[in-house]
Amino acid sequence: MAMDAIAVRAVAAEIDEGIAGGKIEKIYQPERDEVMLTIRTKDGAKRLVISANSANPRIYLTQFAKENPSEPPMFCMLMRKHLTGGRIVKVGQVGFERIIDIEIEARSELGDNVTKHLMCEIMGKNSNIMLTDAAGKITDAVKHVDMTVSRERNVFPGLTYTLPPAADRRNPLEMTSGDFLEELNAAGEGKTIDKALVARVGGISPLAAREAAFRAIGQADIKMGEMSGEEKEKTAEEFEKMFARVRNGDFSPSVIYKTGEDRPADFAAIEIKQFGGGFAVVKKASVCEAMEAFYRERDVAERMRSRSYALMKTVNAHIERMRKKIVILSDTLADAKEREKYRVAGDIVTANLYRMKNGDKELRAVNFYDEEQREIVIKLDEAKSPAKNAQMYYKKYAKAKNAETEAAKQIEQASAELEYLESVANEIERAKTPSELEEITGELAAAGLIKRAEKGKKAAKKPKISAPEEYEYMGYTIYSGKNNLQNDYLTMKTGRANDLWLHTKNIPGSHVLVKYQGEAFPNEVINAAAIAAATNSKGAAAPKVDVDYCPVSHVRKPNGAKAGMVIYEGYNTASVVPDAKFCAEIRK
């Protein structure tokens, strides 16, 4: 159903009942296109989330708080200036549009009572949040709209708020069954009922249109040309009944799940009967509760995908660059291993200087380094003297020798860098929350892989290191780092000499720590910790993974090494099967 006009009407009524008369205490902007208000009501504090996200626009009362940026965006600061301390007068739907008007009585800078309006447009990619004064003058908007985006309606501070251009569709709240029948008869015969009605009647989602048809004739996806006149009449009557209930505020919110899936497939503000055995319709106490269940996980997943994609793209670019560098250095190393031929040439030229003269193009002489004393042909630079030709070959030898040393050194450094980058890529894949991605972003900035805040701009606060994953097995506490910052802190700060340390062999993954309890670690505990290490690694999908383990005292961090990079010795290895289900069972 998503946010059609029916859902907007239902949620507007719920929000009005929940916060009208309440006082705005706090305002946050956790996302670029999302604001959250904390409102003190007679029933306690309530949170209102308003999102203009193009993929998941929504507005509802929520039980959950979100992490906020260290520095509030400009729109948030402006909202705080104008609305903090303001009283919610009323919340209502504008017409039968996907627009909610929150009227607020606030104080001006001079202390006078003034009226403000928070216009919340829940309209897909055109969603927006705008603050206006009583006369409709826009104070600001979370999204500015210029002529390149819309020629019909611009959104900027100082302009007068106008409603979005209205589509040529009828208002179902004002229609009779005869009106609905008229629209059904006018629709093309090849169209299904949902497409026919959505195009001609405002505020109806495909789900609602199919529901009316199902209640009337027991079919939800029927085409108009397949319906008899009687079936159309019954369907039109069902539409009239549906919108009579909507008009009277008679809603029945629910969340729809596909069988066997935890993630909601849809939600509805009206009663849904059309789904068969492949779906489960779970009723909810309120529309806000239904929307929370539908949108919360979906929105987090969408934003995580967006943020992780950008980070992964950066890391993958560095990985590809580092792999190419290693190939080039390996070629240089291979070429450098041919240096001996330059020294041999230099020695033979030197030994035969008495036979040579200026202008010679080559030297044919016995190769006294060859056991069979075969003849060798050495090319000469005719512009150089014989002695200078010998020096030329010795210089090539010295250069190749230095190149070999330097290439070997750089390959070692590049391989360590590649190992680090692959560990970061694995972190991004395993990140579950925005804060974990924020930590990885901070780590990449500290490593110089992404840009820090520009000079002249206030740098973001250094993100706090969040808690690692925590497990408990046979009374032992097991920790697993979720990124390199956590890995570093876990191993170098939390770990004590006798604690057990584990890490997947030659595979990026978590540092895992088991706290020592005064006696040898049971094999079952070592195995459980190894499973956690394997599951929280790049090898999570492998049939078996080798995991090294040793006391923390055997682990050290080289000087200058990046976060999470350590070396260890005196270790044993366990071979285990990654098991996400087992890890979920022992997770604290």
N, C-alpha and C positions, 0 to 999 in steps of 0.2 A: 504493500500500500504506500509505503514511504510517506513523505509529508505532503499529502494532497490537502485540499481545502477542508475536507471532513476532519482529518486529524488535527489540522490547525485550529479549527473551531473547538474541538474537544479539549485540546491542550490549553488553549487560551482561557477557557472557562475554568479549568483546573488551576492554572497559575493565578488567575484573578482571585479565586476562592482562597488560595494558599497564602498570597502575599499582599493583597490589597490592604492598605492601612499600615503596612510594614515600613520600616526605616532602613535605607541602604547604609550598611556599615562599612563594607569593603568592596573594592572593585579590582579585579585582576584581568589580565589578558594573557592566558597561558599559551595561546597560539596566535599567529599573525592574524587569523581571521576568526578568532573566538574570544568572547569575554565571559566572565563569570562574576555574578553579583552575590554577595552575602547579605541577606535581608533579615533584620530582627523583627519577628512577628510576635503576637501574643502567645503563639504556640512554640516559640523558640526560634533559633536561627535556621534559615533555609537558604539553599544555594540554587541560583538560577543560571543555567548555562545557555548561552546563545551563540550558535556557530553559523558563520556564513561560508563554511567550507563547501566548495563546489560539488564534491563527491558525497558529502554527508551533512547537508544543512539541517539545522534542527534547533528547537528551543524546548526546554522542559526543566522541571525541578529535579535536582539530582542529589544523591546521597554521597557522592564521591567528590573529593577535592583533587585538583591536578597540580603537578609541579609548575612553578612559575619561573619565568626568566629572571636572572639576577637584576636586570635593568628593565623597568616597565616601558613598553612602547609608547610613542607619543599619544596615540589614541586613548590608551589606558590612562595616562596622566591627565588628559583633557577631561575624560569621563569622571575621574576622581575630583577634579576641580569643580565641575558643574553639578555632580549628582551625589557625592558623599554627604550623608545626613539627610538626603531627600526622602520624601514620603511617597510611597506608591499609591496613587489615587485610584487607578483602575487599569485593567489589562483586557484588551478586546481585539477581536478579529476585525479587519477592515473589509466591509462588505462580505463577500464570500471568496475572498482572495487568500493567497498564502502569505498574508502580511498580518503581523501582530503589532498593535500600537500600545506601548507601555507609557501611560501618562504619569508624570512625576511632579510633585510640588517640591521645589527646592528654594534655596536662598541665593540671591544675587550677591555680587561682591559688596554691594551697599547694604545688604541685610534685608532687602525686600523679598517678599514671596513672589516667585516666578514659576511659570509652568514650562516643563520640558517634556519632550516626547522622544522615546527611544523606538524608532521604527525598525522592526525586525522583518526583513523580507526573506522568506524561506523558499527560494525559487531556483534551485539547481545551480547552474553555473552563474546565474545572475543574482545570487543571494547577496545580501548586504546588511549592515547594521549602521543606522544613521541616528545621530543626535540632532534634534531640531528645537527651536524655541516655540512659543505659543503660536506665532504667526506662520510657522512652517519654514522658517529660514534655517538652512542646514548649518550647524556648528561644525560638524566634521563627520566623516564616515570611515568605516574600517577599510573600505575599498573606494578609491576615486575612479570615476568613469568619465573618460574624455571622448572626443569625437571619433577617435580611432576605434573605440569599443562600441559606441552607440551614437547614431546620428539623431535619434529621437529623444534621448533623455541623458543629460549629463549630471554627474554627482560630484559637487565640489563645495567646500565651505563658502558660505555667502549666497549660494543659489537657493531658490525656493524649492522645497520638496514637492515633487509631483508623483502621482502613482505611476507605476510601470504601464507602458502601452497596453490597453486591454485587448484581448483576443475577441474575435467575433463569436462568442459563445453565450448561451443562455444560463441564467442563474437557476440551478435546480431547486433552490429553496422557494422559488416563486412559481414553480411549474406544477401543473395538474397532471393526472394520468393521461389526459387527452394531449397535453403538450408533449409528454414523453413519447406517446404513440406517434405523434406527428414527426418527431425527430427520427424515430426508428424507421418509419415508412420512407423518409427522405434519404436515409443512408444507402450507400451502394450495396448491392446484393452480395458482392464478393467479400465484403468486410465482415470480420467477426464482431460480435456485439461490443466487446471492449473498445476496439478501434473506432467503431462507428460512434459510440456515445462520447468517448474522450474527445474526439474531434469536434463535436457539436454542442456539448454541454460542459460548462465550466465546473472545476472543482472535483471531478470524478476521476479516480484512479482506475487503471485497468482491473485491479483486484475488486473494487466496489462494483464495477459494471458487470463483471463475471458473476459476482455474488448475487446480484439481483436476478440475473438470468437463471442461475442455478435454483434459486428459491422458487422461481415461477414455473420453470419447465424441466428442472432436473439436469440441465446441460449448461456448462459454463463457457465453452469455446465454440458455440454454434455460429454459423454464418447467417447473415441477414436473409439471404436468398433461400435458406433451408427452413426458415421459420414460417409457420402458417399465420394467418391473420389473428386467430385466437391466441396463439402463443405470444404474438407481439402485444396483444391487449393485456394478457396476464403479466408479461414482463414490465409493461408500462405502469400497471397498477402496483407492482412490487417496487418499482423505482419511487413512486409517489409515497408509499409506506416508508421506505428507507429514509427519504429526506424529511418526512414528517417527524420521524424519530430524531434525526439530526437537528431539525429546527427546535425540537423540544428538549434537546440536551440529553437524550436517552442513548447513552453509549455503552459499549461492551468491549473493553480493550482486551487484546490477546496478542500473543507472540506465536509465530508459526515456525516449526522446526521440521526439517527433513528427517525421516526416520534414521536413527543411527548417527546423527550429527549433533554436536553441541552448539554450533554457531547458528543463530536464528536466520531463517530464510526471508522472513518478512514480519511486519507487525500490522495490526489493524485497530481502529478505534470503534469499529462496529462488529457485531457478531459474525463469525465466519463459519459457514457450513459446507463449502464447496469441495474441500479436500478429502481425499479418500485415505486408504491405508498407508500411502507413502509419506504421509505428513502427520504431525501431531500439533494440535492447536491448544496452547496453554493459556488459560484465562489469567488476567492480572487485575489487581485491585484498582489500578488507575492507569490512565494513558501515559502519564509520566513514567510509571514503572515499566510499562511495555516498551516505551521508547528507550529508556535506559538500557533494558536488556538487549534491544536490537542494535542501538547505535554505539554503545560504549566500546565493546570489543572490536566492532567493525571500524570505528574511527581510529582507535589505537593502532590496529593492523595497517590501515591505510597510511597513517602518518609515519609509522615505522618503516613501511615499504619505501615511502618517498625519501625519508631521511637516510635510511640505510643504503638506498640506491646511489645517492650522491656520494656518500662516504666510500662505498665499495668501488664506484667508478674511479675515484681518486686513487685508492689503494691499488686497484688492478692496473692502472696506468703506471704506477711506480713499480709494480711487480714486473710488468712487461719490459719496462726500461731496464730494470736490473738484470733480467734474464738475457736481454740483448747485450748488455755490458759484459756479462760473464762469458757469452759466446765470443765476443770480440777479444776479450782478454785471453781466453783459451787459445784462440788463433795466434795471438801475439806470443803466448807462451810456447806454442808448438814451433813457431818460426824461430824463437830465441834458442830453442834446443839445437838448432842447426849452426850455432855459433862456432863450434869447433872447426868447421870448414874454413872460417875466416882466419882463425889462428894458424891452421895448417898452411893456408895460402900465404900468410905473412911470413912464416918461417921459411917456406920454400923460396919465396921471392928474395928474402934476405940472404939465403944461402947461395943464390945464383946471381947476385948483383954484378959479379965480375963478368958474367956472360951477356949482360943486358946493356942496352943503350937507350938513350932518349928517343921517344917516338914509337917504341915497340907496342904492338897491339895485344900481344899475348906472350906467354912464357910456356914453353914445353920443357918439362924437366921430370926427373925421377921423383916419385913421391916416397921419401925415405920413411914415412910413417906407415906405408903399406907393406905388409909382410912379403908380398910377392914383388915389391919394388916396381910396380907398374908406372907407366908414364902418366902424368897429369897435365891438363891444359888449363892455365890460369889466365883469365882475361885481365888486361891492363888498361889503364887510362893513358892514352898516348900523349895527353897534354901534361902528364906528370912524369917526373924522373923516376927511375927504378926504385930509389930509396923512398920517395914519396908514395909510390904504389904499395910498398911494404907497410908504411905507416897507415895508409888508407885501410888495409885489411885488418891491422891491429886495432884501429879505431872502431871498425865494424864489429870486431870481436868484443871489445869493451862495451860498446853500445848494446849489443845483443845480450851480454851477460847482465848488464844493469837492467835491461828490459825484462829479462827472465825473473830477476829478483823482485822488481817492482810489480810485474804482472801477477806473480804468485801472491804477493802481499795484497794487491787489490782484489784478486779473486777470493781470497780469504775474507776480506772486508765485505765484498759484494755478496758473498754467500751468506754471511751473517746478517746482512741487511735484508736479503731475500727471505731468510728464515723468519726474521722479525716481521716483515710485511705479510707473509703468509699467516703468521700467528694473528695479526690484526684482522686480516680478512676472515679468519675463522671466528674471531670475537664478534665481528659485525654480523655474521650469519647466525650466531647464537644469541645475540642481544634481544631481550624481550621487552624492555621499557625505554622510554625516551631518555631517562637519566643514565642508563647504561651506554646509550649512543653518545650522550653528552660527555661522559668520561672518556670514551674512545676518541671523540673529537679533540678533547683537551690533550690527550696523549699524542695524537697526530700533530697538534700544534707545537707541543713541547719538542717533538722529534724533528720539527721543521718541514713536515710534509704537507701542511696546509698553512695558509696565511693567518697570522695573528691579527688582532684589532689594529686598524691603521693608526698611524701617529696622529695625535690631535683628538682621537676618539677615545672615550673611556673604555679601557679593556674590560672584558667580562671577568667576573670573579672566578678564581680557580675552582673548578667543581670539586665538591667533597667526594672522597672515595666511598662508594656505597658498600654495603655488607656483602660478603661472598655468599654463594649458595651453602646452605648448612644441612648436614645429614646426621642421623644418629643410628648406630648399629651396635647391638650387644653392649650398650652403655657407653660406647666410644663416640666422641664428636668428630665428624669429618667435615672439613671445609673445602670448597672448590671455588677458585677464582673465576670470575666471569669476563675479565679482561686483563691486560698486562699491568695496569695500575694496581688492580686488586691482587694479581699474582705476586707483584713485587712486595706489596705490603704484607701479604699473607706469609711469604717465605722469609723475608728479611726482617720484618718487624714483629709479626705475631708468633712465628715459629720459634721454638726453643730447641736446644741442642738434641734432646732425646725424642722430639716429635718425629713422626714418620712423614717423609716427603715423597710424593709420587708424581710422575709425568709420563705421558706416552712417549715411546721410543721413536725418535725421528719423525714425529707427527706434531703439528701445532695443536695445542690444547691447554687445558687448565693446569695450574699448580694445585695439587691436592695435598692437604695437611691433615694428619690424624694426631690428636693430642695424646701425649704419653701419660699413662696412669700408674707408673711405678713398676711395671712388669713387662715382659716380652709381649709384643703384639700377637694376638691369636691369628692363625692363618685365615680364619673366616673374616676377620676384620680387614686384614691386608687385601683379601680378595674383593671385599665389598668396596674398599677405597679404590682399588684398581678398576673396578667396574665403573665407578663414578668418574675416574680420570678418563677412561676410554669413551664413555658416553658423552662427556663434555669436551670432546676433541673433534678434529676434522675426520677422524676415523670412526665416527659414531655409526655409520652405515656398514662398516666392514664386518665380515663374519667373525674375525678375531683380531685383537689388538695387543701388542706387547707393551707393557707398562713397567718402567724402571722405578725402583723404590730404594730409599736409603734414609738414614737419619739426617735431619736438617743440618747437623754439624758437617756433613759431607758435601753440602751445597754452598757455593759462593758466587758472588756477582763480580765479574771482571770490572776494572776501572773503566769508566766511560761507556759501559754497556747500556743499551736501551732498556726501557721498562720491560720486565718479565724475562730478560735474557740472563741465564745463569749457566754455570758449568758444575758438574758433580762427578764424584768418583766413589769407588767402594760400594757399588749398588748391586742389587739383584733384579731379576726380571720375572714378571708374572704375565702369562698369556691368558686373556679373558675375553668374554663375549660382551660387547656393549649392550646395555639393557635399560632403556628409558623407563620402562614400567617399574623395574626394581628401584631405580633412583627416585621415582615419584613416591613409592611406598615408604622409603626411609627418609625422605625430605622432611625437615622440621617445619 
